[in-house]
Amino acid sequence: MKKMIVLLTRKPGTSLEQFKRHYETVHAPGAIEHIPALARADYRRNFIESSQAGALPRPDFDVITEITFADDTDYEAFRRSLEDPAVQAWIAQDEARFSDRGLTRSYTVTEHKSA
Protein backbone atom coordinates (compact mmCIF):
# COMPACT_ATOMS: atom_id res chain seq x y z
CA MET A 1 0.00 0.00 0.00
CA LYS A 2 1.40 3.40 -1.01
CA LYS A 3 0.99 6.47 1.12
CA MET A 4 1.92 10.11 0.56
CA ILE A 5 2.67 12.55 3.36
CA VAL A 6 2.55 16.23 2.42
CA LEU A 7 3.54 19.05 4.78
CA LEU A 8 2.00 22.41 3.94
CA THR A 9 2.59 25.80 5.54
CA ARG A 10 0.17 28.69 5.44
CA LYS A 11 1.01 31.80 3.48
CA PRO A 12 2.34 34.71 5.57
CA GLY A 13 -0.55 36.90 6.71
CA THR A 14 -3.01 33.99 6.56
CA SER A 15 -4.56 32.87 9.85
CA LEU A 16 -4.73 29.18 10.68
CA GLU A 17 -8.53 29.39 10.44
CA GLN A 18 -8.35 30.95 6.94
CA PHE A 19 -5.83 28.30 5.90
CA LYS A 20 -8.05 25.45 7.17
CA ARG A 21 -11.17 26.92 5.59
CA HIS A 22 -9.54 27.28 2.17
CA TYR A 23 -7.96 23.83 2.30
CA GLU A 24 -11.22 22.13 3.33
CA THR A 25 -13.71 24.07 1.18
CA VAL A 26 -11.68 24.86 -1.95
CA HIS A 27 -8.40 22.97 -2.23
CA ALA A 28 -9.37 19.44 -1.15
CA PRO A 29 -12.61 19.33 -3.21
CA GLY A 30 -10.79 20.86 -6.21
CA ALA A 31 -7.95 18.37 -5.91
CA ILE A 32 -10.44 15.49 -5.91
CA GLU A 33 -12.08 16.98 -9.01
CA HIS A 34 -8.75 17.37 -10.85
CA ILE A 35 -7.16 14.12 -9.61
CA PRO A 36 -9.78 11.34 -9.74
CA ALA A 37 -7.57 8.84 -7.85
CA LEU A 38 -7.99 11.04 -4.75
CA ALA A 39 -11.72 10.19 -4.67
CA ARG A 40 -10.75 6.53 -4.17
CA ALA A 41 -7.97 7.24 -1.65
CA ASP A 42 -8.09 7.86 2.08
CA TYR A 43 -7.33 11.60 1.85
CA ARG A 44 -7.08 13.30 5.23
CA ARG A 45 -5.67 16.51 6.66
CA ASN A 46 -4.19 16.78 10.16
CA PHE A 47 -3.95 20.43 11.21
CA ILE A 48 -1.35 21.34 13.85
CA GLU A 49 -2.98 22.86 16.93
CA SER A 50 -0.19 22.81 19.50
CA SER A 51 2.95 20.90 20.34
CA GLN A 52 3.34 19.00 23.61
CA ALA A 53 1.83 21.75 25.76
CA GLY A 54 4.36 24.24 24.42
CA ALA A 55 7.40 22.08 25.26
CA LEU A 56 8.44 21.87 21.61
CA PRO A 57 8.78 24.72 19.13
CA ARG A 58 5.96 25.06 16.66
CA PRO A 59 6.87 23.24 13.41
CA ASP A 60 7.31 25.15 10.16
CA PHE A 61 4.20 23.53 8.69
CA ASP A 62 0.51 23.78 9.56
CA VAL A 63 -0.94 20.55 8.22
CA ILE A 64 0.16 16.98 7.69
CA THR A 65 -1.79 15.64 4.73
CA GLU A 66 -2.03 11.87 4.37
CA ILE A 67 -3.11 10.20 1.14
CA THR A 68 -3.34 6.41 1.36
CA PHE A 69 -3.99 4.52 -1.87
CA ALA A 70 -5.83 1.19 -1.98
CA ASP A 71 -3.36 -0.22 -4.47
CA ASP A 72 -0.44 0.57 -6.77
CA THR A 73 -2.80 1.20 -9.70
CA ASP A 74 -4.47 4.12 -7.90
CA TYR A 75 -1.09 5.44 -6.77
CA GLU A 76 0.21 5.39 -10.36
CA ALA A 77 -2.98 7.08 -11.61
CA PHE A 78 -2.40 9.79 -8.99
CA ARG A 79 1.23 10.26 -10.10
CA ARG A 80 0.18 10.47 -13.79
CA SER A 81 -2.39 13.14 -12.92
CA LEU A 82 0.34 15.20 -11.27
CA GLU A 83 2.29 15.15 -14.56
CA ASP A 84 -0.58 16.83 -16.43
CA PRO A 85 0.32 20.51 -17.06
CA ALA A 86 -3.30 21.59 -16.47
CA VAL A 87 -3.36 19.85 -13.07
CA GLN A 88 0.04 21.31 -12.18
CA ALA A 89 -1.21 24.79 -13.07
CA TRP A 90 -4.40 24.40 -11.02
CA ILE A 91 -2.44 23.17 -7.98
CA ALA A 92 0.11 25.99 -8.25
CA GLN A 93 -2.54 28.69 -8.64
CA ASP A 94 -4.69 27.42 -5.80
CA GLU A 95 -1.85 26.73 -3.38
CA ALA A 96 -0.52 30.26 -4.01
CA ARG A 97 -3.79 31.57 -2.55
CA PHE A 98 -3.32 30.02 0.89
CA SER A 99 0.06 28.30 1.31
CA ASP A 100 3.77 29.07 1.17
CA ARG A 101 4.70 26.74 -1.71
CA GLY A 102 8.42 27.14 -1.03
CA LEU A 103 7.97 25.26 2.25
CA THR A 104 5.84 22.40 0.88
CA ARG A 105 7.38 18.96 1.31
CA SER A 106 6.03 15.68 -0.04
CA TYR A 107 7.10 12.12 0.74
CA THR A 108 6.07 8.66 -0.40
CA VAL A 109 6.18 6.38 2.64
CA THR A 110 5.59 2.77 3.58
CA GLU A 111 3.28 2.44 6.54
CA HIS A 112 3.88 -0.18 9.24
CA LYS A 113 1.34 -0.93 11.95
CA SER A 114 2.04 -2.48 15.30
CA ALA A 115 0.24 -5.72 16.02
Contacts in CASP RR format, 6 or more apart in sequence:
PFRMAT RR
TARGET T0000
AUTHOR 0000-0000-0000
METHOD contacts of the structure
MODEL  1
MKKMIVLLTRKPGTSLEQFKRHYETVHAPGAIEHIPALARADYRRNFIES
SQAGALPRPDFDVITEITFADDTDYEAFRRSLEDPAVQAWIAQDEARFSD
RGLTRSYTVTEHKSA
1 68 0 8 1.000
1 69 0 8 1.000
1 70 0 8 1.000
1 71 0 8 1.000
1 111 0 8 1.000
2 68 0 8 1.000
2 69 0 8 1.000
2 72 0 8 1.000
2 75 0 8 1.000
2 108 0 8 1.000
2 110 0 8 1.000
3 66 0 8 1.000
3 67 0 8 1.000
3 68 0 8 1.000
3 69 0 8 1.000
3 108 0 8 1.000
3 109 0 8 1.000
3 110 0 8 1.000
3 111 0 8 1.000
4 65 0 8 1.000
4 66 0 8 1.000
4 67 0 8 1.000
4 78 0 8 1.000
4 106 0 8 1.000
4 107 0 8 1.000
4 108 0 8 1.000
4 109 0 8 1.000
5 64 0 8 1.000
5 65 0 8 1.000
5 66 0 8 1.000
5 106 0 8 1.000
5 107 0 8 1.000
5 109 0 8 1.000
6 64 0 8 1.000
6 65 0 8 1.000
6 67 0 8 1.000
6 104 0 8 1.000
6 105 0 8 1.000
6 106 0 8 1.000
6 107 0 8 1.000
7 61 0 8 1.000
7 63 0 8 1.000
7 64 0 8 1.000
7 65 0 8 1.000
7 103 0 8 1.000
7 104 0 8 1.000
7 105 0 8 1.000
7 106 0 8 1.000
8 23 0 8 1.000
8 61 0 8 1.000
8 62 0 8 1.000
8 63 0 8 1.000
8 65 0 8 1.000
8 95 0 8 1.000
8 99 0 8 1.000
8 103 0 8 1.000
8 104 0 8 1.000
9 60 0 8 1.000
9 61 0 8 1.000
9 62 0 8 1.000
9 99 0 8 1.000
9 100 0 8 1.000
9 103 0 8 1.000
9 104 0 8 1.000
10 16 0 8 1.000
10 18 0 8 1.000
10 19 0 8 1.000
10 62 0 8 1.000
10 98 0 8 1.000
10 99 0 8 1.000
10 100 0 8 1.000
11 19 0 8 1.000
11 96 0 8 1.000
11 97 0 8 1.000
11 98 0 8 1.000
11 99 0 8 1.000
11 100 0 8 1.000
12 100 0 8 1.000
14 98 0 8 1.000
16 47 0 8 1.000
16 62 0 8 1.000
18 98 0 8 1.000
19 62 0 8 1.000
19 63 0 8 1.000
19 98 0 8 1.000
19 99 0 8 1.000
20 47 0 8 1.000
20 63 0 8 1.000
22 97 0 8 1.000
22 98 0 8 1.000
23 45 0 8 1.000
23 63 0 8 1.000
23 98 0 8 1.000
24 45 0 8 1.000
26 94 0 8 1.000
26 97 0 8 1.000
26 98 0 8 1.000
27 94 0 8 1.000
27 95 0 8 1.000
27 98 0 8 1.000
28 43 0 8 1.000
28 45 0 8 1.000
30 90 0 8 1.000
30 94 0 8 1.000
31 38 0 8 1.000
31 43 0 8 1.000
31 91 0 8 1.000
32 38 0 8 1.000
32 39 0 8 1.000
32 43 0 8 1.000
34 81 0 8 1.000
34 86 0 8 1.000
34 87 0 8 1.000
34 90 0 8 1.000
34 91 0 8 1.000
35 78 0 8 1.000
35 81 0 8 1.000
35 82 0 8 1.000
35 87 0 8 1.000
36 77 0 8 1.000
36 81 0 8 1.000
37 69 0 8 1.000
37 74 0 8 1.000
37 75 0 8 1.000
37 77 0 8 1.000
37 78 0 8 1.000
37 81 0 8 1.000
38 67 0 8 1.000
38 78 0 8 1.000
40 69 0 8 1.000
40 70 0 8 1.000
40 74 0 8 1.000
41 67 0 8 1.000
41 68 0 8 1.000
41 69 0 8 1.000
41 70 0 8 1.000
41 74 0 8 1.000
41 78 0 8 1.000
42 66 0 8 1.000
42 67 0 8 1.000
42 68 0 8 1.000
43 65 0 8 1.000
43 66 0 8 1.000
43 67 0 8 1.000
44 65 0 8 1.000
44 66 0 8 1.000
45 63 0 8 1.000
45 64 0 8 1.000
45 65 0 8 1.000
45 66 0 8 1.000
46 63 0 8 1.000
46 64 0 8 1.000
46 65 0 8 1.000
46 66 0 8 1.000
47 62 0 8 1.000
47 63 0 8 1.000
48 58 0 8 1.000
48 59 0 8 1.000
48 61 0 8 1.000
48 62 0 8 1.000
48 63 0 8 1.000
48 64 0 8 1.000
51 57 0 8 1.000
51 58 0 8 1.000
51 59 0 8 1.000
60 103 0 8 1.000
61 103 0 8 1.000
61 105 0 8 1.000
67 78 0 8 1.000
68 111 0 8 1.000
69 75 0 8 1.000
69 78 0 8 1.000
81 87 0 8 1.000
82 88 0 8 1.000
82 91 0 8 1.000
92 101 0 8 1.000
95 101 0 8 1.000
95 104 0 8 1.000
END
